[in-house]
Amino acid sequence: MSVHARDHVVITGMGVTTPLGGDVKSTWATLLDGRPASTRLGAGWPADLSVRIAAPAAVDPGLVLDRVEARKLDRATQFALIAVREAWADAGFLGRAGEPGHPEPERVGAVLGSGIGGLSTLVEGHEQIRTQGARRLSPHTMPKMMINGSAGHIGLEINAQAGVHSPTSACAAGAEAIAAGLDMIRLGRADVVAVGGTEAIIQPLAIAAFASMRAMSRRNDDPEHASRPYDTQRDGFVMGEGAAVLVLESARHARARGARVHAELAGAGISADGHHIVAPEPGGRGAAAALRKALADAGLSPRDIAHVNAHATSTPQGDLAESLAIRRVLGDGGYAVSAIKSTAGHLMGASGALAAVTSVLALRERTAPPTMNIELLDPRIGLDVVRDSPRALPEDVVACVSNSAGFGGHNVTLAFRTHA
């Protein structure tokens, strides 16, 4: 009998820092209030950028972390440390692995994804060499700009010695990290794993690059209403930044220490489109495959799903392809759909992890967060979208799913279930 058959994997801790708030409580409250975080970029930005809006973190990490600690870390890693510290404490751990009352380090893992990693450090380092010379470059530059740097630092933070991993699958990276942590526990490689994603690339190169693809909204004069998933006039995403981390644990380990459980991570499904490096497969074939795999892995049927936390980036092609995939697998009704990027912005490599946290909260609180800025719903979408205000979910709700996708054709679906 496999580890999967013997035991479940549960979520005992959650932590975030996002454009909506500096922790889980404030992020959830702002999400339910439907207050978009998008804003105009400051005067110091290049005047020729075609996109001049973004969703920066609500709380600057420099206000939270020690100044000496912060200067050694890329902004993405700063976010990751803030999130893992909240999640680790929420799980009931007040020290590092190996200390009294904590699991052995060899049974603790960390998996943190990022789409791009320390881009700002890379760009700033290049500029410093150009203007001041190579001898002025900080010795912290290389570990700051490594894509796995954030994963390494959260592994050090909690003393994770079972393995530290960093998936790099664009905007699916955070969700893929959660799926990898699920596998670590099921395969018996760890009892506790901190999982999630982080990103901090609100800077000219990244915005100009995405804008040149016409992937970002150009509603510079109306940032609050720029991200509009499923609307007939949607024109791209609004870039956000931040991190989200969950603590996964085998149910047996959680019971043994009397831990509080938020929900069960019941299953995961991963697929690849095999279609195009950036464009989604138009019919949603890959996204549908990931959703089917997640349901099968979790032992759930389409009828069990009461809520879908959609990837829904507000791009014309992406929203439609995902909606076709959802309907193909779950049918045409019986579940509510939320698109949280309409308020939080698109946290890139952290977006799937934030979707996971808000999915767990939706399941636990029996509340689906609203999708904002839909003036005219695209009739081709065909989904029951939660619009403008939260919606109560049935008291007997069993499960929900969250979808993530990324350039390269990556698709990840995570399935969550209530835990008795």
Number of C-alpha atoms within 10 A of each C-alpha: 5 9 13 18 8 10 14 20 25 28 27 25 27 31 28 34 31 31 27 29 21 23 21 22 11 16 21 18 14 18 25 20 15 23 17 25 27 25 19 17 18 9 8 6 11 13 9 8 14 17 22 25 27 28 27 25 23 18 17 17 22 14 9 13 15 10 11 8 10 17 14 16 22 26 27 30 32 28 31 29 28 23 28 29 22 21 25 23 16 18 23 16 19 14 16 19 23 16 13 9 13 15 20 19 20 17 20 28 29 34 31 39 34 34 27 24 26 27 23 22 22 17 14 13 19 15 13 16 13 10 10 11 11 13 9 11 15 12 10 13 17 14 18 25 24 18 23 23 22 33 28 21 21 26 26 15 16 23 21 28 17 19 19 22 19 25 24 22 24 23 31 33 33 39 35 35 31 32 24 21 32 27 18 23 24 21 13 13 17 27 26 32 30 29 33 40 41 38 34 29 24 20 16 15 14 15 21 18 12 16 19 13 9 16 19 28 26 20 20 17 12 13 21 23 22 30 38 30 33 32 21 17 17 27 22 25 26 34 27 28 28 39 38 37 35 31 25 32 30 24 21 15 16 20 12 8 12 10 18 15 19 21 23 24 26 26 25 28 24 23 19 19 22 13 14 11 12 13 15 28 19 17 16 22 20 26 31 28 21 27 29 24 20 25 27 17 16 21 12 20 13 17 13 18 21 22 29 25 25 26 29 28 30 30 22 19 18 21 26 23 22 27 23 22 22 24 16 17 17 20 14 13 12 14 20 20 25 28 28 28 29 31 30 31 27 30 34 30 37 35 36 37 33 34 28 30 23 24 29 26 19 23 25 15 13 18 19 28 31 24 27 28 22 20 14 12 19 18 10 12 19 16 22 15 22 19 20 16 15 18 17 13 17 12 10 10 16 17 29 28 28 29 27 32 35 24 16 19 22 25 29 34 32 31 30 27 25 19 17 6
